[in-house]
Amino acid sequence: MLQKVEGRRRRHQRVRKHVRGSAEKPRLCVFRSSRHIYAQLIDDARGHTLASASTMEAESRGGGHTADIDAARGVGRRLGERAKQAGITTAVFDRGGFRYHGRVAAVADGAREAGLAF
């Protein structure tokens, strides 16, 4: 298990060499656990989180599964709506060392549906 976590950390560091967020174009960072998915819009210049969404929120946990693609798409939609309220229209996507597949891709699709551009 430790090798798996270490490998993801290394992949994430490789991605982060090239992906930086700013106030105008923040970094959309995704973390996926076995039960939940978390997404944040981060301004790396100041080190601030501008908006966030996850399946841990009460509106996500209302009876459905929290570890499926539909829940991940909902997280992306909520994050996109919150970004719109904060005046953010574009972002750079940080897959967090995970493959761009399944739940990670669903978060991106949900954010695009809400109007966030990558």
QUIGITA-V168876 format. One record per residue. N is the residue number from 1. RES is the residue in one small letter. PHI is phi in radians with two decimals (NA if undefined). Layout:
n=[N;N]
res=[RES;RES]
phi=[PHI;PHI]
This chain:
n=[1;2;3;4;5;6;7;8;9;10;11;12;13;14;15;16;17;18;19;20;21;22;23;24;25;26;27;28;29;30;31;32;33;34;35;36;37;38;39;40;41;42;43;44;45;46;47;48;49;50;51;52;53;54;55;56;57;58;59;60;61;62;63;64;65;66;67;68;69;70;71;72;73;74;75;76;77;78;79;80;81;82;83;84;85;86;87;88;89;90;91;92;93;94;95;96;97;98;99;100;101;102;103;104;105;106;107;108;109;110;111;112;113;114;115;116;117;118]
res=[m;l;q;k;v;e;g;r;r;r;r;h;q;r;v;r;k;h;v;r;g;s;a;e;k;p;r;l;c;v;f;r;s;s;r;h;i;y;a;q;l;i;d;d;a;r;g;h;t;l;a;s;a;s;t;m;e;a;e;s;r;g;g;g;h;t;a;d;i;d;a;a;r;g;v;g;r;r;l;g;e;r;a;k;q;a;g;i;t;t;a;v;f;d;r;g;g;f;r;y;h;g;r;v;a;a;v;a;d;g;a;r;e;a;g;l;a;f]
phi=[NA;-1.09;-1.11;-1.14;-1.16;-1.12;-1.11;-1.13;-1.08;-1.15;-1.09;-1.11;-1.10;-1.12;-1.15;-1.19;-1.06;-1.89;-1.91;-2.27;-1.84;-2.31;-1.15;-1.35;-2.36;-1.28;-1.59;-1.59;-1.75;-2.04;-2.19;-2.13;-1.91;-1.22;-1.91;-2.38;-2.36;-2.23;-2.44;-2.41;-1.80;-2.10;-1.64;-1.23;-1.13;-1.76;1.35;-1.99;-1.57;-1.56;-2.76;-2.63;-2.72;-2.77;-1.42;-1.39;-1.20;-1.07;-1.21;-1.49;-1.60;-1.31;1.69;-1.54;-1.33;-1.81;-2.05;-2.11;-1.15;-1.11;-1.13;-1.14;-1.11;-1.11;-1.09;-1.09;-1.09;-1.09;-1.13;-1.09;-1.15;-1.17;-1.15;-1.08;-1.13;-1.49;1.47;-1.79;-2.02;-2.24;-2.66;-1.90;-1.63;-2.06;-1.36;1.21;1.51;-1.59;-1.16;-1.38;-2.82;1.13;-1.17;-1.16;-1.17;-1.15;-1.08;-1.10;-1.11;-1.09;-1.14;-1.13;-1.05;-1.42;1.87;-1.49;-1.82;-1.95]
